[in-house]
Amino acid sequence: MAHALGHDVVFEDFFPSMVEKLGGEGFLKELSNGFRVLMDEEKEVITFESLKKNSELLGLKDNMSDDEVMCMLSEGDLDGDGCLNEMEFCVLMVRLSPDLMDISRMWLEETLAKL
């Protein structure tokens, strides 16, 4: 299933099958690994420059435009600092996957039912 991000940026939604294969903990570890690949190593956050440079590693089309990069950053930037920390990146990736949102809701309901 492909989803649009911002203007015309499209990525393939592999997350539900990854969660099924890796389990919740393994999937979060993969998200964390993805964050480290995309982050600026000195600042330890994803910046405009680091995202633009490494966008093809996300499976996004080659050479994202500056507008597309800014759109992705602003979509995930919860604290308004212009960068994505690891938590913001993970939240954004989950939000971009409607099927994953359903799986997350199911996990939450199962956890709450056990309490």
C-alpha positions as CSV (number, residue, x, y, z in Angstrom):
1,M,0.0,0.0,0.0
2,A,1.5,3.4,-1.0
3,H,0.8,6.6,0.9
4,A,1.4,10.2,-0.1
5,L,3.4,12.5,2.2
6,G,3.0,16.2,1.8
7,H,3.0,17.1,-1.9
8,D,3.9,14.2,-4.2
9,V,6.2,12.1,-2.0
10,V,5.1,8.5,-1.9
11,F,6.4,5.7,0.2
12,E,5.5,2.0,0.3
13,D,3.9,1.0,3.6
14,F,5.9,-2.0,4.7
15,F,5.4,-1.3,8.4
16,P,2.5,-3.6,9.1
17,S,4.3,-6.6,7.6
18,M,7.5,-5.6,9.5
19,V,5.6,-5.5,12.8
20,E,4.1,-8.9,12.1
21,K,7.5,-10.3,11.3
22,L,9.6,-8.6,14.0
23,G,7.1,-8.0,16.8
24,G,6.6,-4.7,18.5
25,E,10.0,-4.5,20.1
26,G,11.9,-5.6,17.0
27,F,10.0,-3.0,14.9
28,L,10.8,-0.2,17.3
29,K,14.5,-1.2,17.1
30,E,14.3,-1.0,13.3
31,L,12.7,2.5,13.6
32,S,15.6,3.4,15.9
33,N,18.1,2.1,13.4
34,G,16.4,4.1,10.6
35,F,16.6,7.2,12.7
36,R,20.3,6.8,13.2
37,V,20.9,6.3,9.5
38,L,19.1,9.6,8.8
39,M,20.3,11.8,11.6
40,D,23.0,14.4,11.6
41,E,25.7,12.6,13.6
42,E,27.0,15.7,15.3
43,K,23.6,17.1,16.4
44,E,22.0,13.6,16.9
45,V,18.7,14.8,15.3
46,I,17.4,14.6,11.7
47,T,18.0,18.0,10.1
48,F,16.9,19.4,6.8
49,E,20.4,18.6,5.4
50,S,20.6,15.1,6.8
51,L,17.1,14.2,5.6
52,K,17.7,15.6,2.1
53,K,21.0,13.8,1.8
54,N,19.7,10.4,3.0
55,S,16.1,10.5,1.7
56,E,16.6,7.7,-0.8
57,L,17.4,5.4,2.2
58,L,13.8,5.9,3.3
59,G,12.6,4.4,0.1
60,L,11.4,7.8,-1.0
61,K,11.9,8.9,-4.6
62,D,15.4,10.1,-5.4
63,N,16.2,13.8,-5.0
64,M,13.4,15.0,-2.8
65,S,12.7,18.7,-3.4
66,D,13.5,21.2,-0.7
67,D,9.7,21.7,-0.2
68,E,9.1,18.0,0.2
69,V,11.9,17.7,2.8
70,M,10.5,20.7,4.7
71,C,7.0,19.2,4.6
72,M,8.2,16.0,6.1
73,L,10.2,17.8,8.8
74,S,7.3,20.1,9.7
75,E,4.9,17.2,9.7
76,G,6.9,15.4,12.4
77,D,8.4,18.4,14.3
78,L,6.3,18.3,17.5
79,D,8.5,20.7,19.6
80,G,9.0,23.3,16.8
81,D,12.8,23.2,16.8
82,G,13.0,22.5,13.0
83,C,14.5,19.0,13.5
84,L,13.3,15.5,14.3
85,N,14.5,13.8,17.5
86,E,14.1,10.0,17.7
87,M,10.7,10.1,19.4
88,E,9.3,12.6,16.8
89,F,10.7,10.4,14.0
90,C,9.1,7.3,15.4
91,V,5.7,9.1,15.9
92,L,5.8,10.4,12.4
93,M,6.6,7.0,10.9
94,V,3.7,5.4,12.8
95,R,1.3,8.2,11.9
96,L,2.2,7.8,8.2
97,S,1.0,4.1,8.3
98,P,-2.7,3.9,8.7
99,D,-2.6,0.1,9.1
100,L,0.1,0.4,11.8
101,M,-2.2,2.8,13.7
102,D,-4.8,0.1,13.7
103,I,-2.3,-2.4,15.0
104,S,-1.1,0.0,17.7
105,R,-4.7,0.6,18.8
106,M,-5.2,-3.2,19.0
107,W,-2.1,-3.5,21.2
108,L,-3.3,-0.7,23.5
109,E,-6.7,-2.3,23.9
110,E,-5.2,-5.7,24.6
111,T,-2.9,-4.2,27.2
112,L,-5.7,-2.2,28.9
113,A,-7.9,-5.3,28.9
114,K,-5.2,-7.1,31.0
115,L,-5.1,-4.4,33.7
